[in-house]
C-alpha cells in the first residue's frame, strides 16, 4: 500500500478511524461480569445473546438491501444511533426486560452496520482499481479496530478499578458513537457508486434474488455454512474468558489488599488489552497467511486445523481448571479469528454480484446470527450445569466437522 495516492490514503484513514471508534466499547471486556453482577445467570445471559442474534437475523438482510437501495452512509448513521440507545439502556436497566430492550436496539445497530461498511470498502477499492488488495486493506482497517479495543480495555479497566462500578463502561461507550457519526458524514458520495434508488417492491426483489442466489450458488452456500460454524461458536464462546479471568484473579495469592472488583479489573484489563493488540497485529497480517498458503482456500483449511487444536486444549484446560493453559488458548482463538475473518470476507465478496455486495455480506452476518441464536442459550445452560468446559467441547466438535467437510471436497476434486 506504499504506492497509494494522498486521496486514497485519506479514505484508508477514514475507514480505519471508523473501526477504531467503533471498538471503543468500554463494556466489551466486562459485559458478562456486569450482567452477572446484576444477578443474572449464564442461561439468562445466553437468552439475551440469543435474542439479540434473532433480532439481528430478522433485520440483517433487509438492512443490506435498504443500504444498497437507499444509501450506505445513512444506514451507518442509523446503526450508530441505535447503538447509543442500546448502551444507555444497558447502563440504566436492572431488570431482564430492560436488557432485552437494549439487545433489540443493539441488534438494529449490528444489522445496519455489519455488511454495509465492508461493502463500502470493497466498492471503493473496486472504483480505484485496487480490488486485488481486498484482504490486505480489510485486514489493515480491521487491525485498527482491534487497536481501538486494546485501548478501550485499558481505559475500562481503569474506570472499573477506581470506581468499582461496571455500569460506567456502558454510559461512556455511547460517546465514540457520536464521533463516528460525524466521520460517516464526511465520506464522499462515491462510496454510494453502486447504489440504485428502488421502490419498496424493488428492495424486496433485491432481497429475494440475493437470498436465492446465495443458496443456489454452491460456493456461496459453502462459505455461509463455514461462517456459521466458525463465527457462531467463536461469538458465543469468546466472552466466557471474562468469568474465567475473574476466577483466576480472585484465586491469586497476591493483591489481597485490593477489593475483588479491583483485582478483577486489573487482570481483565491487562489480558484483554494484550489480546486485542495481538488480534490487531494478526488482522493486519492476514494476507501473509494467504500468500504463504498460495490461496485463500488452503489458508482457511490451515486455520481450521489451528482452531481445532486450540479448542481441544481449551476443553482440557477448562475441565482441569488450568488457567495458565486456558488463557493462552482463548488468546490463540482470538488471533486465529482475526486471521480467518479477512480471508472469509474476501472469499465471499469474490463470488458475489458487485451490485448486491452489501446484501450478500448481510446474508453472511445473518447466517452467523442464526448460529448464535441457537448456540448461545444452550451453551449458557450447559455452563450453568457443569462449568466452563463445554465452551471447548462445542468448538472442537464444530471444527472437526468443518475439517471433515473440507477433506471431502478435496477428495471430490481429485
C-alpha positions in Angstrom: 0.0 0.0 0.0 3.0 2.2 -0.3 2.0 3.4 -3.8 -1.3 4.9 -2.7 -2.2 8.5 -3.7 -2.9 11.1 -0.9 -6.6 10.8 -1.7 -6.5 7.0 -1.3 -4.6 7.3 2.0 -7.2 9.7 3.3 -10.0 7.2 2.6 -8.0 4.4 4.2 -7.6 6.7 7.3 -11.3 7.3 7.4 -12.1 3.6 7.2 -9.5 2.9 9.9 -10.9 5.7 12.1 -14.3 4.1 11.7 -13.0 0.8 13.1 -11.0 2.4 15.9 -14.1 4.4 17.1 -16.5 1.5 16.6 -14.5 -0.6 19.0 -14.4 2.0 21.8 -16.8 -0.3 23.5 -15.6 0.1 27.1 -18.0 -2.6 28.2 -16.6 -5.3 25.9 -14.2 -6.8 28.4 -16.6 -6.6 31.2 -20.2 -7.1 29.9 -20.7 -10.6 31.1 -19.3 -9.7 34.5 -21.6 -6.7 34.5 -24.7 -8.8 33.9 -23.6 -11.4 36.4 -23.2 -8.5 38.9 -26.8 -7.5 38.2 -27.8 -11.0 39.3 -28.4 -12.9 36.1 -27.4 -16.5 35.3 -25.3 -17.7 32.4 -28.5 -19.1 30.9 -30.3 -15.7 31.1 -27.2 -14.1 29.6 -27.3 -16.7 26.8 -31.0 -15.9 26.3 -30.1 -12.2 25.9 -27.4 -13.1 23.4 -29.7 -15.4 21.5 -32.5 -12.8 21.4 -30.1 -10.2 20.0 -29.0 -12.7 17.4 -32.6 -13.5 16.5 -33.4 -9.8 16.0 -30.2 -9.3 14.1 -31.2 -12.2 11.9 -34.6 -10.8 11.1 -33.2 -7.4 10.3 -29.9 -8.4 8.6 -30.9 -9.0 5.0 -33.5 -6.2 4.8 -30.9 -3.8 6.2 -28.4 -4.8 3.5 -31.0 -4.4 0.8 -32.0 -1.0 2.1 -28.4 0.1 2.2 -27.8 -1.0 -1.4 -31.0 0.8 -2.4 -31.2 4.0 -0.4 -27.7 4.8 0.9 -25.0 3.2 2.9 -23.9 6.3 4.8 -27.5 6.8 6.0 -27.6 3.1 7.0 -24.4 3.6 9.1 -25.7 6.7 10.8 -28.9 4.8 11.8 -26.8 1.9 13.1 -24.8 4.1 15.5 -27.9 6.0 16.7 -29.3 2.6 17.7 -26.1 1.7 19.5 -26.3 4.8 21.6 -29.8 3.8 22.7 -28.7 0.3 23.5 -25.7 1.3 25.6 -27.7 3.8 27.6 -30.3 1.1 28.2 -27.7 -1.4 29.4 -26.4 1.1 31.9 -29.8 2.2 33.2 -31.7 -1.1 33.5 -31.5 -3.5 36.4 -34.3 -5.8 35.1 -34.1 -8.5 32.4 -36.9 -6.9 30.4 -34.9 -3.7 30.1 -31.8 -5.7 28.9 -33.9 -7.4 26.3 -34.9 -3.9 25.0 -31.3 -2.9 24.9 -30.4 -6.0 23.0 -33.1 -5.2 20.5 -31.6 -1.8 19.8 -28.1 -3.3 19.6 -29.5 -5.8 17.0 -30.6 -2.8 14.9 -27.1 -1.4 15.2 -25.5 -4.6 14.2 -27.9 -5.3 11.3 -27.5 -1.9 9.7 -23.7 -1.9 10.1 -22.3 -5.4 9.6 -22.2 -5.9 5.9 -22.7 -2.3 4.9 -19.3 -0.9 5.8 -17.5 -3.8 4.3 -19.4 -3.2 1.1 -18.4 0.5 1.2 -14.7 -0.5 1.4 -14.8 -3.2 -1.3 -16.8 -1.0 -3.7 -14.4 1.9 -3.1 -11.4 -0.4 -3.8 -13.1 -1.6 -7.0 -13.7 2.1 -8.1 -10.0 2.9 -7.7 -8.7 -0.2 -9.3 -7.4 -1.9 -6.1 -9.8 -4.8 -5.9 -6.9 -7.3 -5.7 -5.9 -5.8 -2.3 -9.1 -6.7 -0.6 -7.6 -9.0 2.1 -4.7 -6.6 2.8 -6.9 -3.5 3.1 -9.6 -5.1 5.1 -7.1 -6.7 7.4 -5.4 -3.3 7.8 -8.6 -1.4 8.7 -9.7 -4.3 11.0 -6.3 -4.1 12.8 -7.2 -0.5 13.8 -10.5 -1.9 15.2 -8.5 -4.2 17.4 -6.2 -1.4 18.5 -9.3 0.5 19.5 -10.4 -2.5 21.5 -7.0 -2.7 23.2 -7.2 0.9 24.3 -10.8 0.6 25.4 -9.9 -2.4 27.5 -7.2 -0.4 29.4 -9.5 2.6 29.8 -12.4 0.5 31.0 -10.1 -1.4 33.5 -9.0 1.9 34.9 -12.6 3.1 35.3 -13.8 -0.1 37.0 -10.7 -0.2 39.2 -11.2 3.3 40.6 -15.0 3.5 40.6 -15.7 -0.2 41.3 -18.8 0.1 39.2 -19.4 -1.9 36.0 -22.2 0.4 34.8 -20.0 3.3 33.9 -18.5 1.4 31.0 -21.9 1.3 29.3 -22.5 5.0 29.7 -19.2 6.1 28.2 -19.5 3.7 25.2 -22.1 6.0 23.7 -19.7 8.9 23.2 -17.5 7.4 20.5 -20.6 6.6 18.5 -21.4 10.3 18.2 -17.9 10.9 16.9 -18.2 8.1 14.3 -21.5 9.6 13.0 -19.5 12.7 12.2 -16.9 10.6 10.5 -19.6 9.0 8.3 -20.9 12.3 7.2 -17.5 13.1 5.8 -17.5 10.0 3.5 -17.6 11.1 -0.2 -20.7 10.4 -2.3 -18.5 8.0 -4.4 -19.0 5.2 -1.8 -22.6 5.1 -3.0 -21.4 4.3 -6.5 -23.4 1.1 -6.9 -26.5 2.3 -5.1 -29.7 2.5 -7.0 -32.9 4.1 -5.7 -35.6 1.5 -5.7 -39.2 1.4 -4.6 -40.1 -0.9 -1.7 -41.0 -3.6 -4.1 -37.6 -3.3 -5.7 -35.9 -3.7 -2.3 -37.9 -6.9 -1.8 -36.9 -8.2 -5.2 -33.2 -7.5 -4.5 -33.5 -9.3 -1.2 -35.2 -12.3 -2.7 -32.8 -12.5 -5.6 -29.7 -12.3 -3.3 -31.1 -14.9 -0.9 -31.9 -17.4 -3.7 -28.5 -16.8 -5.3 -26.7 -17.4 -2.1 -28.5 -20.7 -1.5 -28.2 -22.0 -5.1 -24.6 -20.9 -5.7 -22.5 -23.8 -4.2 -19.5 -21.6 -3.4 -21.6 -19.0 -1.5 -23.6 -21.7 0.3 -20.4 -23.4 1.4 -18.9 -20.1 2.7 -22.1 -19.2 4.6 -22.1 -22.6 6.4 -18.4 -22.2 7.1 -19.1 -18.8 8.6 -21.9 -20.1 10.7 -19.7 -22.8 12.2 -16.6 -20.7 12.9 -18.1 -17.3 13.8 -21.1 -18.8 15.6 -19.0 -20.8 18.1 -16.5 -18.0 18.5 -19.2 -15.4 19.2 -20.9 -17.5 21.9 -17.7 -18.8 23.4 -15.2 -16.0 23.4 -16.7 -13.9 26.3 -16.5 -16.9 28.7 -12.9 -15.7 29.1 -14.3 -13.0 31.4 -15.7 -15.2 34.3 -12.6 -17.4 33.9 -10.3 -14.4 34.4 -12.4 -13.3 37.4 -12.0 -16.8 39.0 -8.3 -16.7 38.3 -7.9 -13.1 39.7 -9.7 -14.0 42.9 -7.7 -17.1 43.3 -4.3 -15.3 43.1 -2.5 -15.2 46.4 -1.4 -11.6 45.7 -3.0 -8.1 45.6 -5.1 -9.2 48.6 -5.3 -5.5 49.8 -7.5 -4.7 46.8 -11.2 -5.3 46.5 -12.5 -8.2 44.4 -13.7 -5.8 41.7 -10.4 -4.1 41.6 -8.4 -7.3 41.3 -10.7 -8.5 38.5 -10.4 -5.2 36.7 -6.7 -5.3 36.8 -6.4 -8.8 35.4 -9.1 -8.4 32.8 -7.7 -5.1 31.6 -4.2 -6.5 31.2 -5.3 -9.7 29.4 -7.9 -8.1 27.1 -5.6 -5.2 26.2 -2.8 -7.6 25.2 -5.4 -9.9 23.5 -6.8 -7.1 21.3 -3.4 -5.7 20.5 -2.2 -9.1 19.2 -5.5 -9.5 17.4 -4.8 -6.3 15.6 -1.4 -7.5 14.5 -2.9 -10.8 13.3 -5.6 -9.0 11.3 -3.0 -6.7 9.6 -1.0 -9.7 8.6 -3.9 -12.0 7.5 -2.8 -11.6 3.8 0.5 -13.1 4.7 -1.2 -16.4 5.6 -2.9 -16.4 2.2 0.3 -15.7 0.4 2.1 -18.4 2.4 -0.6 -21.0 1.6 -0.8 -19.7 -2.0 -4.6 -19.3 -2.0 -7.4 -18.4 0.3 -9.0 -21.9 0.4 -5.8 -23.6 1.7 -5.3 -20.8 4.2 -8.8 -21.3 5.5 -8.2 -25.1 6.0 -4.9 -24.4 7.8 -6.7 -22.0 10.2 -9.4 -24.6 10.8 -6.7 -27.0 11.9 -5.3 -24.5 14.3 -8.8 -23.8 15.6 -9.4 -27.5 16.3 -6.2 -27.7 18.2 -7.0 -24.6 20.3 -10.5 -25.8 21.2 -9.1 -29.1 22.2 -6.6 -27.5 24.5 -9.3 -25.3 25.9 -11.6 -28.2 26.6 -8.9 -30.0 28.7 -7.7 -26.9 30.5 -11.2 -25.6 31.4 -12.1 -29.0 32.7 -9.0 -29.2 34.8 -9.1 -25.5 35.8 -5.6 -24.8 34.4 -5.7 -21.0 34.0 -2.1 -20.9 32.7 -3.1 -23.1 29.7 -6.7 -21.9 29.2 -6.0 -18.2 28.9 -3.4 -18.6 26.1 -5.8 -20.9 24.3 -8.5 -18.2 24.4 -5.9 -15.7 23.1 -5.0 -18.1 20.4 -8.6 -18.3 19.2 -8.9 -14.5 19.0 -5.7 -14.5 16.9 -7.0 -17.2 14.6 -10.3 -15.4 14.2 -8.6 -12.3 13.1 -6.5 -14.2 10.6 -9.5 -16.1 9.3 -12.1 -13.3 9.1 -10.5 -11.1 6.4 -9.9 -14.1 4.2 -13.5 -15.3 4.6 -15.0 -11.8 3.7 -12.7 -11.6 0.7 -13.7 -15.1 -0.5 -17.4 -14.3 -0.2 -17.0 -10.9 -1.9 -15.2 -12.6 -4.8 -18.1 -14.9 -5.6 -20.8 -12.2 -5.1 -22.6 -9.9 -7.5 -21.0 -6.4 -7.0 -24.4 -4.7 -7.3 -25.6 -6.7 -4.2 -22.4 -6.8 -2.2 -23.9 -5.3 1.0 -26.9 -7.6 0.8 -24.7 -10.7 0.3 -22.4 -9.7 3.2 -25.5 -9.1 5.3 -26.7 -12.6 4.5 -23.4 -13.9 5.8 -23.9 -11.9 9.0 -27.5 -13.3 9.2 -26.1 -16.8 9.0 -23.8 -16.2 11.8 -26.6 -14.6 13.9 -28.8 -17.7 13.3 -26.0 -20.0 14.6 -25.5 -17.7 17.6 -29.3 -17.7 18.3 -29.3 -21.5 18.6 -26.0 -22.0 20.4 -25.9 -19.1 23.0 -28.8 -20.3 25.3 -27.8 -23.9 25.1 -24.1 -23.2 25.9 -25.2 -20.9 28.8 -27.4 -23.7 30.2 -24.5 -26.2 29.9 -22.1 -23.8 31.6 -24.6 -23.2 34.5 -24.9 -27.0 34.9 -21.3 -28.3 34.6 -18.9 -25.4 34.4 -16.9 -23.8 31.6 -15.5 -26.8 29.7 -18.5 -27.2 27.2 -17.1 -24.0 25.6 -14.1 -26.0 24.4 -16.1 -29.1 23.6 -18.5 -27.2 21.3 -15.7 -25.6 19.4 -13.7 -28.8 18.9 -16.8 -30.6 17.5 -17.6 -27.9 15.0 -14.0 -27.6 13.9 -13.8 -31.3 13.4 -16.9 -31.3 11.3 -15.6 -28.4 9.2 -12.3 -30.2 8.6 -14.1 -33.3 7.6 -16.2 -31.4 5.0 -13.1 -29.7 3.7 -11.3 -33.1 3.2 -14.4 -34.5 1.4 -14.3 -31.5 -1.0 -10.6 -32.2 -1.7 -11.3 -35.8 -2.4 -14.1 -34.9 -4.8 -11.7 -32.6 -6.7 -9.0 -35.3 -7.2 
